[in-house]
């Protein structure tokens, strides 16, 4: 080893020992000929002191000359003696703040160009610069703490499942393209020209095959790929904790996950969960919060006033109610004084542009408890009083309403609720709230075709009491599906799977796959289901998102060593990039520009 200790290891008990440390020059200070260097590695920092040696001026002169040539991010090796810092110069912010190493020798292992930014600088450059020079960005203590947290969380996951008898099985990266809700990343085959592999969107089909094969408790830290438009919380390649269990019901899978979360919260954050976690049906979540992953750290629930709107004189409300649409609102408690007419006009334009609402109706509750706004004159006193009472209006409150189709009111009021929750500081960002959302619809309407599409995926089993609805009324059929929600983010989603070949064919038919198409795309699964497939179910948890929430990061890109931008580009390596004509010819591919 080139070092005897790392830069976060030395303490007062090492005083008098001769040590060798290696690392990067973090800061450099010259105090009247005595040079101080903070040496950094991923374990911490150690202060190195370079001072002239009066007993060996020739040797001391060479050492000081080397020390004066040091610059930020040089990689050096220092041999020296550990000493306690002089009284009054200790640094309580550092674990090594009571000691320093007086240098006897110093070797420059590698020099550095002036970096585009300093890893220890408090002000960061733009994300594009950080991603372009990711190897510099990853030296930052914040990034290193996050990746070490990720390592620890994954280890805890593996230890937890190992103790429960789960077996980790790696599933293929090169598989067959199957419709799972997003575009596949395709890999051309040189050997089978004209044919393509697909990178896995998830190990879904393989883990179901493992259940058929008798591996009744499977787990994997799995890499997944989806070619879709990206957002701050999406990446084209991501990591999920994937698990599957045989001979179980939904409650069994959920209980295993709750035990895992209790372990993670306890050992990483020092938080003990109250189990079982609260549950809410999909329908209840949409009615109360407008979203299937509600943030339950604060209230401000969506309140329906459609019945009042149907009777009032305000034409916008009345016509919406009479046409089968919904009139719903939220109460921003105490927010009336903080939002001017211009602020509310800006909110209205935002909702129109981003969510397609026709308008936003608002009222401020005055000191007498009456509702005031430009539209208040269109309501009778009785109807204004009913609206205020329905939303529990109090002086100083701001009441906001949207009249539109149910889905639009959900999206718009969910966005408003989320925005007001942050702007009004209605919750402590450090708090955590975990819950389940259950009983999702089996199907949704495909906006392109107008037909049915699977809400989760086409291998989800309906609730036993709803199976007849597959033929009678698919819109009312509920799935054995469950999502884990943490602070308003879906961090996991799972279902009980279909283990009966006939039922699987029936679901395929509903989503528009005829028997020939089903055999072509999923023939191996349909065949496997005929060879003694056990009842089984599972779930996948987003590792990147969990780490982001646990670390307090704003984006999952800060929790991934080498992420892509929102345009799916790796700025450091330049991927994706063009390939030469010879490679394309071998693959039988011609690029048309």
N, C-alpha and C positions, 0 to 999 in steps of 0.2 A: 504494500500500500504506500502511496505517496504521502499519506498523512497519518498521524497518530490519533487525532481528534477532529471532529467537525466543528463548524463555527458557532454552533449553539450549545456546545457540550461543557465547556470549561467553567469551573466555579472556584470559589475561594479555597476549597479543599485541594485544588490542584496547584496552589501557590508553591513556587520553588521547583516545580517539575519542568523539565525540558520537553517541549512538544513541537510537533510539526502540523501546521494547518494549511489548507488550500482553499481557494475560492476566487471570487470576483471582487475587484476594488469597487466599493460602493461610494464612499466619499473620501476626500483627501484634504488634510488641513496642515498648514505650516505655522507653528507657534514658536517664533524666534529661533528657528533652526532645528527645533524638535518636530518631527513629522508624525502625524496621526493618520492612520488609514483604518477605515471600517471595512473589514473583510467579510464578505457575505457568501453563504451558500443556502440551500433550501432548509437547513436546520436553524439558521439564525445569523447573528452578526458577532464578530469579535473585534475589539479594538486592538490594533497593532501600533506599537510605538517604535519609531526609528530615531535614535539619538546618537551623536558622535561618541566614539569610544576613546577616551583619553589615554587608556592603557595600550591600545593598539591602533594608532592613528591611520596606518596604512589600510588595515582591514576595515576600520570604521569609515574611512573615506570612500572606499569602494561600495560599502553597504549604503551610505548616504547618497552616493551618486545614483545607485540603482533605485533607491526610494524616490529621489526627486524626478526620476523619469516615468514614474507610475502615472497612469491616467485611468479615468473611469472605465470599468468593465474589462481592464486587463485581468488575465488569469495568472495568479501568482502562487508560489509556495514559500511559506515563511517558517523558519526554524527559530525558536526563541524560548524564553523562560516566562512562565506565568507569574504575575505579580498582582497583589491587591492594588486597586486604584487609590491614589492619595485621598485622604478624607475630604469630603465635600465635592469630589469630582465623580462620584458614583452616578450611574444612570439607571434609575429604578424602572424605566420603560423597557429595558433589555434584560433577558434572563441572564446574560453574561455581564450585566452592568457593574458588577463589583470587582471585575478583574480586567487586566489587559495583558497582552503578550509583548515583552520587550524583545525586539527582533535581534537575532544574532546573524542570520543569513537570510537572503531573499533571492529567489530565482523567478524570473519572468517566464512562465510556461507558454503564454500566448498573448500577443498584443491585440488591441481592438481598435477599429475605426471609431470615430466619434459617433455614438448611437443616435438614431433619429429622436429618441426620447430616453430619459433615464428611468430605470425600473423603480427607483425609490422616490421619483418626483411626485408631488401631490397632485399636480395638474396633468391630466392625460390628454394625448392627442385624439383626433377623431378615430372612430372604430376602423376605418379603412387603413389608416396608418398602423394601428395595432395589429390588424390581421395580416398586413403586408410583411411586417417584421414580428411575426408571432413568436419567434424564438427569443426576442427581447421581451415581449409582453409576458411570456410565460415565466420570466425571471422575477416578475413583480410578486412581492409577498402575498398580496391578495389573491392572485391567480394560483399561486402554489398552495395556499390554504384551501382554496376551493377544490383543486384537484386531489389534494390529500383527503379532504372530506369525502369526495366521491369514492376514492379508494376504500376508505373506512366503511362507508355505507354499503358498498358492494360486498365487502368481506362479511359484514354483519348479515347481509341477506343470505350469502352462501352458507354461513355457519348455522343460521336459523333453519334453513331448509334441510341441511344435512342432518341436523338433530331430529327432524321429523321424518326422515327416511326418504326424502326426495332424491332422485338421481338426475345429475346434470348430463344432458345429451346434446351434442352439437348437431344442428340440422344444416342441410346444404345451403350454400350461397347461390349456387347455380341451379335453378329450378325451372318450372314451367310457368308461362304467363297465365294467370287466372284473374278474373275480375274481382277485386276486393275493395273497390271504392275509390282508388286513385290510380294514376298511370304507373305502369311498371317501368323500371329501368331495364332496358334490353341489352343483352350481350350476344353479339353474333358468334356463331360457331364456325370455325375454320374447317373442321372435319366434316360437319353436316351442313354444307353450304346452303344458304337460303333459310336456315333454321336459326332460332334464337333461344337463348336462355333468358330468364328473367331473374333479377335480384329480388330477394323475398321482401314483400311488404310486411310480412310477419311469418312466424313459423307455424301458422294456424293448421294447415293441412297435415304437416309432418307430425305435429304433436298429437293430433287426433289419431293418426296412424300408429303412433307409439302406444296410445291407449288400447287400440285394437290388438297390438302386439303384446300387451300384458304388463307394460311398464307403468304401473298404476299411479306413480307419483313422479312426474317429470318437472324439471325446472331448467332454465337456461338464462344467462345474461346474453341476450340475442341482439345482433345487429340487424337493422331493418332499413328498407329503402323505399321512398315514395317520390315519384316525379310529379310534384304538385307546386302550385304557387305558394310562396313562403311568406310567413309572418314572423314576428319577433320570437314566437314560441314554437316555431317549426324549423326543421332541418331536413334536407333531402336524405341524409343518413342519420339514424338515431339509434339509441340503445334502450331496450326495454327488458324488464324482468318478466319473463314468460313462464307460466306454470300451468299444468293440467293435472287433473285428478280423476280417477275412475271410481264408480260406485258412490257418487256423491250427489247431493242436491245443492242448490244455490247457497243455502245457509252454511254449508260445510266449507265451501270455497271462501266465502266472506269471513268466516271465523278464522281461517288460516291467515288471511291477509290482515285481519285486525290484530292478530298476535304479532305478525311481522311489524306492523306500524307501531305497536306498543313498544316493541324492542328498539326500533329505530329512534322513536321519540324519546324514550327513556335514556338510552346510552349516548345519543348524539346531542340532544337538546336538554336533557334533564327534565323532561315533561312526562308525567304519567297520564295515560289516557283512561277515560272511563268507558269500559266496554260492557255490553256491545255498543257500537257507534250508533247514533241516531239514523233513522231511515226516513225517506220521503219518496212518494211515488213520482213518476215523471209528470203526471197530470197535475199533481199538487205543486211541484216545482215551477211548472209553466204558469199556473194561475197566480201563485204568490210572488214569484220572482222574475218570471218572463224568460227563464233560461234553465237548461237541464244541468247546469253546474253552478248553483247559486252560492254566493259568498254569504255565509251565515254569521259572520262576525258583527253584523249590524242589522237593524230592522229595515225600515223604509220599504215595506211590502207594497206590491201592486194591489190597488183596491178597485173593484168593479162598481161603476155607477150607471151601467147600461139601463137598468130599470128606471132610474131617475131621469136619465137623458131622454127616454122614450116619451116622457110626459111633459118635458120642459118646452119653452118657447124658442130656445136657441136652435136654429135650423140645422147647424152642423152636427150637433149632438143628436137631435131628434131623427134626422134622416139616416145617420149612421146606425142608430139603434133599430130603426124600422127596417133597414135593409139587411139585418142579420149580422152587422158588424158589432164591435165592442167599444165601449167608452170606459177607459181605465186611467187611473192616476196614481201619483205618489205624493207624499207629504214630506217636504224637506224642512224638518223641524228647525225653527229659529232662523231660517235663511232669507226671510223677506227683505231685511234691511241690507243684506250683502249683495243682492242682485238687482241692478238697475234695469230700467226699460231696455237700454242698449244690450246689457248682458243677456236678457231674456230674448231679445230679437236675434242675437248671435246664436243662442241655443236653438232657436227655431230654425234658422238657416242650416245649422249643422244637422239637425234631425231630418230636414227635407232632403238635403244632398246625400247624406250617408245612409238613410234608412227609408227614404221614400214616403215619409209622412206628409199629409196635406197641410198640417199646421200643428201648433202647440198652443193650448189654452191654459192660462195660468191665473191664479188669484193670490193676492196677499191678504192675510188675516190681520185686520187692524186692531187697535187697542180695545175696541168694543166687541171684538169677536166677529165682525162683519167682513164679508169677502169683497175686495175691491180689485177691479181690473178694467181694461177697455171693453171687455165683453160682458161685464157684470150686469149692464143695463138690459141685456137680452134674457135675463132670468128673473123669475119672481122671487120675492123674499123667501117664500116657503121652499123653493127649490134650492136656493143658495144655502139656506139653513140645513137642508137635508144633505147636500153635498159636503158641507163643512163637518157635520156630525159623522157622516160615513167615513171621512178621512181623519177624524179626531183632531180637527183644526183648532189651534190655540193662537192667541195673539203673537204675531211675529213669524208665523209659519208661512211657507210658500207651497201652494198646491198646484201641481202641473198635470195636465190631462192630454191624452191622445185618443182620437176617435178614428178607428180604421179597422181593417181586417185583424183577426186575432193575432196572426203571426207578426204583423207589422207592429201592433201595440206591444207585443212581447219584446221584439228586438229594440224598439225605440226606448221603451221605459226601462228595460234592462240596462241599456247604455246610459240613460240618465241616472238611474240608481247608482251605477258603478262610478260615474263621474262625481255625483254629489257625495258619495261615500268617501272618496279621496279628498275632494276640495273642502268638505266640512269636517274632515278628520273624525269621522264617526267610529273609527276603530283604531286600535293600536297595531301598527304594521308588524310588530314582533309576535303578536298572538297567533295562535293556530286553531283552526276549526276543521275537523274531519267529519264527514258524513257520507252516507250512501244515497244514491238515487236509484230506484228500482222500478220494475214493471214498465219498461219502455214499450212503445209500439213496435210490433214486428216489422211494419212496413211504412214507407213514406212514398209520396208521389214523386216520380222522376220528372223534373221540370222539362227535360228535353223530349222525352217520349210520351209523357202523360200516363205511363203505366206504373206498376209497383216496383219499388226497389227496396232492398233490405236495409232497415234502419241501422243495424250493426254490421252483420255479415250474413250471407245466406246459409250458414251452418248453425244458426241460432234456433233453439227449440222454443216453440210456443208454450205458454202455461198449459198444463193438461186440461184445465177447464175451458180453455179458449180454442182448443184444436178444431172444434166444429166451425169456428169463425173463419178458418182458412177458406172454406167454401161459401159460407153464408154472408160474412161481412168482414173482409180482411182489415179494413180500417180500424175495427174495434179489437182486433186480436192483439193481445199483449204477450211480450216475450219474457222468457226467463233470463233477463239481462240486468246487470247491475254495474253502476259506475261509482268509483271512489272519488270524492270531491274534497279538495283541500284548499281553503281560502279562495273559493271561486274558480279554481282550476280543476279540470278533470285530470287526475293523476293516474287513473287506472280504469279499465273497462273490461268486463268479462261477461260470459254467458254460459248457461248449460247448453251443450251441443245436441244436435240431432244424431241419434245413434241408430235410427231405423231407416233403411234404404228407401222404403215407400214414402215415408214422411219427407225425406230429403228431396225425392223426385217431385213431390207435391209443391214444396217451397220453390224449387227451381222453376216449375211451370208458372207459378204466380209471378215471378220476376222476369218472365219472358224467355226462359231457356227451355227449348223443346228437348225431348229425350235425346236426339242426336247431338245437339250442342252440349247437353249435360255430360253425355258419355265422352265427347271429344275433350272437354275441359277438365272434367272431374271423374272420369271413368275409374281411375285407380281408387278414389275414395268410395265411390258407389259400390265397387267390387268388394273393397275391404269391409264395408258395413254389412255385407252378407256372410262374413266369416266370424261371427261371434263377437260383434262390437259391444262393449259394456256401456252402460250409461256413464257419461263423463262431462266434465265442465272445467272451466279454467278462467284465467284472467291474465292481462298484461298490464304492468305498471311502467310508466314512463320514467326511466332512471334520470334522464337529463332534467326533466321538469322537477322531480323530487329534489335533486341536488340544488337546483336553482332556488327553490322555496326554502330549503333548509339553510342555505348559505346567504339568503337575502339578495341574490343577484337579480338584476333587472331583466336579464335575457339569458336563455339557455346557452347562447353562444359563449357566455363567460364560464360555463361549466363543462365545455368540451375543449379538448386540447387543440384540435385543428378543425374549426368549424367552417362552414360556407357562409357567404353573404346572403342577403335576401334575393339575389339573382343567381343563387346556387353556384357561386364562383369561389374557388380557393385562391385568394389573393397572393398567398405566399408562393405556391407552386405554379400558379397560372392555369390550374385545371378548371374546367375542361379545356383541352387544346386540340389543335388539328393533328392528324397523323399523316405519315407519308403515303404516297400513292401505292407503294409496294404492299404495305399492310392492308390497304383497302382492297387491292386486287386479290390478295390471298383469301379475303373474306367474301369476295364476290359482291362488293358494295361500290356503288358509284354515287358521289355527292352531287346533287343538283343545287346550284346556287341561284 
